[in-house]
Every structure is written in structure tokens, then in C-alpha cells.
Amino acid sequence: MSLSLARFFSAIGHPLLVLSYALIALLLADPYEFGVHSLFHRKALVLLLYVFATTALIPGVGIALMKPLGFISSLESPERLERIGPYIIAGVFYLWLYQNLKSGVQVPPLYRACVLGAALALFGLFFVNVFTKVSAHAAGMGGWVGMLLLLGLQWPNRSLALHWGGLWLQVSPFLLLVKGILLAGAVGWARIALKVHTPQQVWYGYAIGLASAFVAWWIGGM
């Protein structure tokens, strides 16, 4: 049971999904910053599909193809040096998305900073990976928590609201941050429980992701 739960948290906390989560959160917090009136506006859904394809689907397919080509032994990339290729593939797509968002696509500076932070985290993982193995899942969750902290600081009065049919859901930035931290902790626990990483490697990942989020905001979000 505990291993099944660990696999569940490991799956939903996959680093390739974090930018899609961040986009959904910001669209719920203030869709007008994206030039739409709700998450379900056609333009918002097209943007979400574009971000998911660019940061999760296409890099995921590219990384998966590395296995039959013999570049990695498994999709988990258990060996430290096997992670170099996946980091480069994902990092290139993240930088490409960041450049595209700067040229004509209406997104708030906070989301551009999220994308830049994810790219910085990947290249940070690439560098640290030369010396020691680090949890990319934890880095993704560190970036997620960093984005939620910035959301609370930059948009303090904007609760996340979802209206769809008779459904009404409203979450304050503080409550979302608490839930984000709990999710990050659950994902870190999962990586340790699955014996993929040590606690030290998970903490390194958190630090890289969190630091990258704030460096990205300092560089390109303000």
C-alpha cells in the first residue's frame, strides 16, 4: 500500500508537469492577466495545451526514445550520468517556451518567471549532477513552492476561484501554499520510499528548485 501511494505521488509530482500546474493555478488566480475571463476560455485552453505539449509531452517523448536508442537504461534514469541527456532535452524546450512567451503571448511576468525558473533549475541539476545525484522531482516541487510563495507576495489579494456549472471552489494563496508544501513533502517522501533517492538528494533538489524560482523572478519577472 505504501509503495502504491509512493508511486502515485511520484507520478503526479513529475517535474515535467509542474509548469502546467503553475499555469492552471495562475489562470485560476487571475485569468484577466492572460487576456481571458476564465480557465475554460478557448484561448486559455489553447495556451495550456501549448505549454503541456512543450514542457511535458514532447520532452517526455524525446526522453522515452532515449531508452530504445540505448542512451538510458530505464525511464527512471537510475544512473547519475544517464540524467544528462534528459536534462538537456527538457532544458532546451523550457528555454524555447520562455523566449516564445516573451514575444507576443499575453502572460503575466510571474508565469514567465516560472518558466525561466524551471529552465534554470534544469541546468542547475545538470551542473550538480556532475558531482552527485539530485532529485529532479524535488527540484520541480521546490520550484512549485517557490511559485506559490511568489503568488502570495505578488498577488496577495487574489484567491484561486473556479466556477464551472454549479461548482464553486475558492482557495486563498496562503492555503494553497500550505497544500503545495504538503504535496512537495509527499513527493520527496515518495522518492525516498521508492529508493530512488536519499534524503540528502531530495533536499538538494528542493534547494535548487526554490532558489531557481526566486533567481528567475529577480532576472526576468520584475
C-alpha positions as CSV (number, residue, x, y, z in Angstrom):
1,M,0.0,0.0,0.0
2,S,2.7,2.5,0.9
3,L,4.6,1.7,-2.3
4,S,1.5,2.3,-4.3
5,L,1.0,5.6,-2.6
6,A,4.6,6.5,-3.2
7,R,4.2,5.7,-6.9
8,F,1.1,7.9,-7.0
9,F,2.8,10.9,-5.5
10,S,5.8,10.3,-7.7
11,A,3.6,10.3,-10.8
12,I,1.6,13.5,-10.0
13,G,4.8,15.2,-8.8
14,H,6.7,14.6,-12.0
15,P,8.8,17.6,-12.8
16,L,7.6,17.8,-16.4
17,L,4.1,18.6,-15.1
18,V,5.0,21.5,-12.8
19,L,4.7,24.3,-15.4
20,S,1.3,23.0,-16.4
21,Y,0.2,23.1,-12.8
22,A,1.6,26.6,-12.4
23,L,-0.3,27.8,-15.4
24,I,-3.6,26.4,-14.1
25,A,-3.0,28.0,-10.7
26,L,-2.3,31.4,-12.2
27,L,-5.2,31.2,-14.6
28,L,-7.5,30.4,-11.6
29,A,-6.0,33.3,-9.6
30,D,-6.4,36.0,-12.3
31,P,-7.3,34.9,-15.8
32,Y,-7.5,38.6,-16.9
33,E,-3.7,38.7,-16.7
34,F,-3.7,36.3,-19.6
35,G,-6.4,38.2,-21.5
36,V,-9.2,35.7,-20.8
37,H,-12.1,35.7,-18.4
38,S,-11.8,32.1,-17.1
39,L,-9.7,28.9,-17.3
40,F,-12.2,27.4,-19.7
41,H,-11.9,30.2,-22.3
42,R,-10.7,28.8,-25.6
43,K,-7.5,31.0,-25.6
44,A,-6.6,29.7,-22.1
45,L,-7.2,26.1,-23.1
46,V,-5.0,26.5,-26.2
47,L,-2.3,28.1,-24.1
48,L,-2.5,25.3,-21.6
49,L,-2.3,22.7,-24.4
50,Y,0.7,24.5,-25.9
51,V,2.5,24.6,-22.5
52,F,1.7,21.0,-21.7
53,A,3.0,19.9,-25.2
54,T,6.1,22.0,-25.0
55,T,7.1,21.2,-21.4
56,A,5.8,17.7,-20.8
57,L,4.6,15.8,-23.9
58,I,7.3,16.5,-26.5
59,P,10.2,16.3,-24.0
60,G,8.7,13.2,-22.5
61,V,8.5,11.5,-25.9
62,G,12.1,12.6,-26.6
63,I,13.3,11.2,-23.3
64,A,11.4,8.0,-23.8
65,L,13.0,7.5,-27.2
66,M,16.4,7.5,-25.5
67,K,15.7,4.1,-24.0
68,P,15.4,2.1,-27.2
69,L,18.3,4.0,-28.6
70,G,20.4,2.8,-25.7
71,F,21.2,6.2,-24.1
72,I,19.4,5.4,-20.8
73,S,18.7,2.0,-19.2
74,S,15.2,3.0,-17.9
75,L,12.9,6.0,-17.8
76,E,13.8,6.5,-14.2
77,S,17.4,7.1,-15.3
78,P,18.9,5.5,-12.1
79,E,22.5,6.2,-13.1
80,R,23.7,9.7,-12.5
81,L,25.3,10.2,-15.9
82,E,22.2,8.9,-17.7
83,R,20.3,12.0,-16.5
84,I,22.4,14.4,-18.6
85,G,20.5,13.8,-21.8
86,P,17.0,14.2,-20.3
87,Y,18.1,17.4,-18.5
88,I,19.4,18.9,-21.8
89,I,16.3,17.9,-23.8
90,A,13.9,19.4,-21.2
91,G,16.0,22.5,-20.6
92,V,16.1,23.4,-24.3
93,F,12.3,23.2,-24.6
94,Y,11.8,25.3,-21.5
95,L,14.1,28.0,-22.8
96,W,12.3,27.9,-26.1
97,L,9.0,28.3,-24.4
98,Y,10.4,31.2,-22.3
99,Q,11.5,33.0,-25.5
100,N,8.2,32.5,-27.1
101,L,6.3,33.8,-24.1
102,K,8.4,37.0,-24.3
103,S,7.4,37.7,-27.9
104,G,3.7,38.4,-28.2
105,V,1.9,35.9,-26.0
106,Q,0.0,37.6,-23.2
107,V,1.1,36.1,-19.9
108,P,1.9,37.8,-16.7
109,P,5.6,38.3,-15.6
110,L,5.0,35.8,-12.8
111,Y,4.4,33.0,-15.2
112,R,7.3,33.9,-17.4
113,A,9.5,33.8,-14.3
114,C,8.1,30.3,-13.5
115,V,9.2,29.1,-16.9
116,L,12.6,30.7,-16.6
117,G,12.9,29.2,-13.1
118,A,12.2,25.7,-14.4
119,A,14.9,26.1,-17.1
120,L,17.4,27.4,-14.5
121,A,16.6,24.5,-12.2
122,L,17.2,22.0,-15.0
123,F,20.6,23.5,-15.8
124,G,21.3,23.7,-12.1
125,L,20.5,19.9,-11.9
126,F,22.7,19.4,-14.9
127,F,25.7,21.1,-13.2
128,V,25.2,19.5,-9.7
129,N,24.7,16.1,-11.4
130,V,28.3,16.1,-12.4
131,F,29.2,15.7,-8.8
132,T,26.3,14.0,-7.1
133,K,22.8,12.6,-8.0
134,V,19.9,15.0,-7.2
135,S,16.2,14.5,-7.2
136,A,14.6,16.3,-10.2
137,H,11.2,15.6,-8.7
138,A,12.2,17.5,-5.6
139,A,13.6,20.3,-7.7
140,G,10.2,20.5,-9.5
141,M,8.4,20.7,-6.2
142,G,10.8,23.3,-4.9
143,G,10.0,25.4,-7.9
144,W,6.3,24.8,-7.4
145,V,6.5,26.0,-3.8
146,G,8.6,29.0,-4.9
147,M,5.9,29.9,-7.4
148,L,3.3,29.7,-4.7
149,L,5.3,32.0,-2.5
150,L,5.7,34.5,-5.3
151,L,2.0,34.2,-6.0
152,G,1.2,35.2,-2.4
153,L,3.8,38.0,-2.4
154,Q,2.9,39.5,-5.9
155,W,-0.9,38.8,-5.9
156,P,-1.7,38.7,-2.2
157,N,-5.5,39.5,-2.6
158,R,-6.2,37.1,-5.5
159,S,-7.8,33.8,-4.3
160,L,-7.9,30.9,-6.7
161,A,-11.5,30.7,-7.8
162,L,-13.1,28.0,-10.0
163,H,-16.6,28.4,-11.3
164,W,-18.0,25.7,-13.6
165,G,-21.7,24.9,-13.8
166,G,-22.8,24.6,-10.2
167,L,-19.3,24.0,-8.9
168,W,-17.7,26.8,-6.8
169,L,-14.2,26.5,-5.4
170,Q,-12.2,29.2,-3.8
171,V,-8.7,28.8,-2.2
172,S,-6.6,31.6,-0.6
173,P,-2.9,31.9,-1.7
174,F,-1.9,31.0,1.9
175,L,-3.9,27.8,2.0
176,L,-2.7,26.9,-1.5
177,L,0.9,27.4,-0.3
178,V,0.3,25.1,2.7
179,K,-1.1,22.5,0.4
180,G,1.8,23.0,-2.0
181,I,4.3,22.4,0.8
182,L,2.5,19.3,1.8
183,L,2.5,18.0,-1.7
184,A,6.2,18.7,-2.0
185,G,6.8,16.8,1.2
186,A,4.8,13.9,-0.1
187,V,6.7,13.8,-3.4
188,G,10.0,13.9,-1.6
189,W,8.9,11.1,0.7
190,A,7.8,9.1,-2.3
191,R,11.2,9.3,-4.0
192,I,12.9,8.1,-0.8
193,A,10.3,5.3,-0.2
194,L,10.9,4.1,-3.8
195,K,14.6,4.0,-3.0
196,V,15.3,6.3,-6.0
197,H,17.0,9.0,-3.9
198,T,18.4,9.6,-0.5
199,P,17.1,12.3,1.9
200,Q,20.1,14.4,1.1
201,Q,19.5,14.2,-2.7
202,V,15.9,15.2,-2.1
203,W,16.9,18.3,0.0
204,Y,19.4,19.3,-2.7
205,G,16.5,19.2,-5.2
206,Y,14.3,21.3,-3.1
207,A,17.0,23.9,-2.7
208,I,17.8,24.1,-6.4
209,G,14.1,24.4,-7.4
210,L,13.3,27.1,-4.8
211,A,16.4,29.1,-5.4
212,S,15.8,29.0,-9.2
213,A,12.3,30.3,-8.8
214,F,13.5,33.4,-6.9
215,V,16.5,34.0,-9.2
216,A,14.2,33.8,-12.2
217,W,11.9,36.3,-10.7
218,W,14.8,38.6,-10.0
219,I,16.1,38.2,-13.5
220,G,13.0,38.3,-15.7
221,G,9.9,38.6,-13.6
222,M,10.1,42.1,-12.2
